[in-house]
Amino acid sequence: SIEYVSAAAPASLFAELAALAGEEIIRRGGFGVTPVEDFYAFDGSGVVDTRRSIAMRMAAMDKARANGWIGFRSVIDATSVARTPVQREAFARFEHLIDAQLAALPDAAMCAYDRELGEHAIAELACLHPWARAGASPFRLFAAGGDALALAGEVDAACEELFATALRRVPALSGDGRVVFDAQDMVFMDHHGLLALDGFAADNDVTVVLRNCSSALARVAALRGLGAVKVETAS
């Protein structure tokens, strides 16, 4: 089952979907449309309500499977839920939590954002996905299954602020006082990234475990004496 989601009435969404996919494909079935205000739950100020929105996604997936489909796929124009910093803060937490819940389930989503949001705002959300348009964000930080988060790409001085923002929006994924980051797909990280992780650990009173990192990064961490960041090199 594939759902197309955007900020428009159902008739307009069906017209857009037919123009994109072709009317013949639509007639075969398996495609649906949902206005964005019905796909997520919101508080009174247009900000995504994380917990209720997750429950709605789970219900949509269960409905698709009950109707005989093997999974649920959605293509979402999420521009309207990410216009303000407050909206992006809430939506980023939703992204982390929904990814953690659905990592082992037959559900996948592709999010799109209008360029009118600006490159920086788009980068704040593009960095939360395993895959993103080339150049959208220099790094990616996303749920990797279980209680771990995956780090990929590059973190240096040029994206220090963006990385700190992404870390601030990470919810508590476990209750054991640790947050695990898997750096297996990290191309490069310098001391700016390590300091951001150390600051994240201090702000949340947790220990950061950085797994599968390079020996060079481990040496930098040792030289910096970052007691709240435990580094584990790739075997």
C-alpha positions as CSV (number, residue, x, y, z in Angstrom):
1,S,0.0,0.0,0.0
2,I,1.4,3.4,-1.0
3,E,0.1,6.7,0.5
4,Y,0.7,10.1,-1.0
5,V,0.5,12.9,1.7
6,S,0.5,16.6,1.3
7,A,-1.2,19.8,2.4
8,A,-4.2,19.7,0.0
9,A,-7.7,18.3,-0.4
10,P,-8.0,14.6,-1.5
11,A,-9.2,15.5,-5.0
12,S,-6.2,17.7,-5.6
13,L,-3.9,15.0,-4.2
14,F,-5.4,12.3,-6.5
15,A,-4.8,14.7,-9.5
16,E,-1.2,15.2,-8.5
17,L,-0.7,11.5,-8.0
18,A,-2.2,10.7,-11.3
19,A,0.1,13.2,-13.0
20,L,3.1,11.7,-11.3
21,A,2.4,8.0,-11.6
22,G,-0.1,7.8,-14.4
23,E,-3.8,7.1,-14.2
24,E,-3.5,3.5,-15.3
25,I,-1.2,2.7,-12.4
26,I,-3.6,4.4,-10.0
27,R,-6.5,2.3,-11.3
28,R,-4.6,-0.9,-10.4
29,G,-5.1,-0.1,-6.7
30,G,-2.8,0.1,-3.8
31,F,-2.5,3.9,-4.0
32,G,-4.1,6.3,-1.6
33,V,-4.0,9.9,-0.6
34,T,-4.2,11.7,2.8
35,P,-4.2,15.4,3.6
36,V,-1.3,16.1,5.9
37,E,-3.6,17.3,8.7
38,D,-5.1,13.8,8.7
39,F,-1.8,11.9,8.5
40,Y,-0.3,13.4,11.7
41,A,-1.9,14.5,15.0
42,F,-1.3,18.1,16.1
43,D,-1.4,20.2,19.2
44,G,-3.4,23.5,19.1
45,S,-0.6,25.5,17.4
46,G,0.1,23.3,14.4
47,V,2.9,21.4,15.9
48,V,3.1,17.6,15.4
49,D,2.1,15.7,18.5
50,T,4.7,13.0,18.6
51,R,3.0,10.2,20.5
52,R,-0.4,10.4,18.8
53,S,1.2,10.7,15.4
54,I,3.2,7.5,16.0
55,A,0.0,5.7,17.0
56,M,-1.7,6.9,13.8
57,R,1.2,5.6,11.7
58,M,1.1,2.2,13.4
59,A,-2.7,2.1,12.8
60,A,-2.2,2.9,9.1
61,M,0.3,0.1,8.7
62,D,-1.9,-2.4,10.5
63,K,-4.8,-1.4,8.3
64,A,-2.7,-1.9,5.1
65,R,-1.6,-5.3,6.3
66,A,-5.2,-6.3,7.3
67,N,-6.3,-5.4,3.7
68,G,-3.8,-7.8,2.3
69,W,-0.8,-5.6,1.5
70,I,2.7,-6.7,2.6
71,G,3.7,-3.3,3.9
72,F,3.0,0.4,4.0
73,R,4.8,3.0,2.1
74,S,4.3,6.8,2.2
75,V,5.5,9.7,0.1
76,I,5.1,12.9,2.2
77,D,5.4,16.5,1.4
78,A,6.2,17.6,5.0
79,T,6.8,21.3,4.2
80,S,3.7,22.4,6.1
81,V,4.8,20.7,9.4
82,A,8.3,22.1,9.3
83,R,8.0,25.8,8.7
84,T,9.0,27.1,12.1
85,P,11.8,26.1,14.5
86,V,9.2,24.9,17.0
87,Q,7.6,22.7,14.4
88,R,11.0,21.3,13.3
89,E,11.9,20.6,16.9
90,A,8.8,18.4,17.4
91,F,9.0,16.8,13.9
92,A,12.6,15.8,14.4
93,R,11.7,14.0,17.6
94,F,8.9,12.3,15.8
95,E,11.3,11.2,13.1
96,H,13.7,9.6,15.6
97,L,11.0,7.8,17.5
98,I,9.0,6.5,14.5
99,D,12.2,5.2,12.9
100,A,13.2,3.4,16.1
101,Q,9.7,1.7,16.2
102,L,9.5,0.8,12.6
103,A,13.0,-0.2,11.8
104,A,12.1,-3.9,11.8
105,L,8.5,-3.5,10.3
106,P,7.4,-3.3,6.7
107,D,7.0,0.5,6.7
108,A,9.0,3.1,4.9
109,A,8.6,6.8,4.1
110,M,10.1,9.3,1.8
111,C,9.9,12.9,3.0
112,A,10.0,15.9,0.7
113,Y,10.4,19.6,1.5
114,D,9.8,22.7,-0.6
115,R,13.0,24.7,-1.2
116,E,11.1,27.7,0.2
117,L,12.0,26.6,3.7
118,G,15.6,27.4,3.0
119,E,18.7,25.2,2.8
120,H,19.5,25.3,6.6
121,A,15.9,24.3,7.6
122,I,15.9,21.5,5.1
123,A,19.3,20.3,6.3
124,E,17.9,20.1,9.9
125,L,15.5,17.4,8.6
126,A,17.4,15.8,5.8
127,C,20.1,14.8,8.3
128,L,17.6,12.6,10.1
129,H,17.3,10.1,7.3
130,P,19.5,7.2,6.2
131,W,19.5,8.6,2.7
132,A,19.1,12.2,1.5
133,R,19.6,14.2,-1.6
134,A,23.2,14.9,-2.4
135,G,24.3,18.1,-0.7
136,A,21.2,18.4,1.5
137,S,23.3,17.6,4.7
138,P,27.0,16.7,5.2
139,F,26.0,14.1,7.8
140,R,23.1,11.9,8.7
141,L,22.0,10.9,12.3
142,F,19.2,8.4,12.4
143,A,17.7,5.5,14.3
144,A,19.6,2.3,13.6
145,G,17.4,-0.2,15.3
146,G,17.1,-1.0,19.0
147,D,18.6,1.7,21.2
148,A,21.3,2.7,18.8
149,L,21.6,5.7,16.5
150,A,23.7,5.7,13.3
151,L,26.1,8.4,12.2
152,A,27.1,8.7,8.6
153,G,28.9,11.3,6.4
154,E,31.1,14.1,7.7
155,V,31.1,16.3,10.8
156,D,33.6,19.2,11.1
157,A,33.6,22.9,11.9
158,A,31.5,23.8,8.9
159,C,28.5,21.9,10.2
160,E,29.1,22.2,14.0
161,E,26.0,24.2,14.6
162,L,23.8,21.8,12.5
163,F,25.2,18.8,14.3
164,A,24.6,20.3,17.7
165,T,21.0,21.1,16.7
166,A,20.5,17.5,15.5
167,L,21.9,16.1,18.8
168,R,19.7,18.4,20.9
169,R,16.6,16.8,19.3
170,V,17.6,13.2,20.0
171,P,15.0,11.7,22.4
172,A,16.0,9.3,25.2
173,L,16.0,5.9,23.4
174,S,17.0,3.9,26.5
175,G,16.8,4.2,30.2
176,D,20.3,2.9,31.1
177,G,22.1,6.2,31.1
178,R,23.8,5.6,27.8
179,V,23.2,6.8,24.2
180,V,24.9,4.6,21.6
181,F,26.1,6.0,18.3
182,D,27.3,3.7,15.6
183,A,29.9,5.4,13.4
184,Q,30.5,2.6,11.0
185,D,29.5,4.8,8.0
186,M,31.2,7.9,9.3
187,V,33.6,9.2,6.7
188,F,35.1,11.9,8.8
189,M,34.7,13.5,12.2
190,D,37.0,16.0,13.8
191,H,37.2,17.3,17.4
192,H,34.2,19.6,16.8
193,G,32.0,16.6,16.5
194,L,33.5,15.0,19.6
195,L,33.0,18.2,21.6
196,A,29.3,18.3,20.4
197,L,28.8,14.7,21.6
198,D,30.5,15.6,24.9
199,G,28.2,18.6,25.3
200,F,25.2,16.4,24.5
201,A,26.2,13.9,27.2
202,A,26.6,16.7,29.8
203,D,23.2,18.3,28.9
204,N,21.4,15.0,29.2
205,D,23.4,13.5,32.0
206,V,24.2,10.4,30.0
207,T,27.3,8.6,28.7
208,V,27.8,8.6,24.9
209,V,29.1,5.4,23.4
210,L,30.7,5.9,20.0
211,R,31.0,2.5,18.3
212,N,32.9,1.4,15.2
213,C,34.9,4.6,14.9
214,S,38.3,5.0,13.4
215,S,41.5,4.6,15.4
216,A,42.4,8.2,14.5
217,L,39.2,9.5,16.0
218,A,39.8,7.4,19.1
219,R,43.2,9.1,19.5
220,V,41.7,12.5,19.2
221,A,39.1,11.6,21.9
222,A,41.8,10.4,24.2
223,L,43.9,13.6,23.7
224,R,40.8,15.7,24.5
225,G,40.1,13.7,27.7
226,L,36.3,13.4,27.0
227,G,35.2,11.4,30.0
228,A,31.6,11.3,29.0
229,V,32.3,9.9,25.5
230,K,33.4,6.3,25.4
231,V,35.0,5.4,22.1
232,E,35.0,1.9,20.7
233,T,37.0,1.3,17.5
234,A,36.0,-0.9,14.7
235,S,37.4,-4.4,15.1
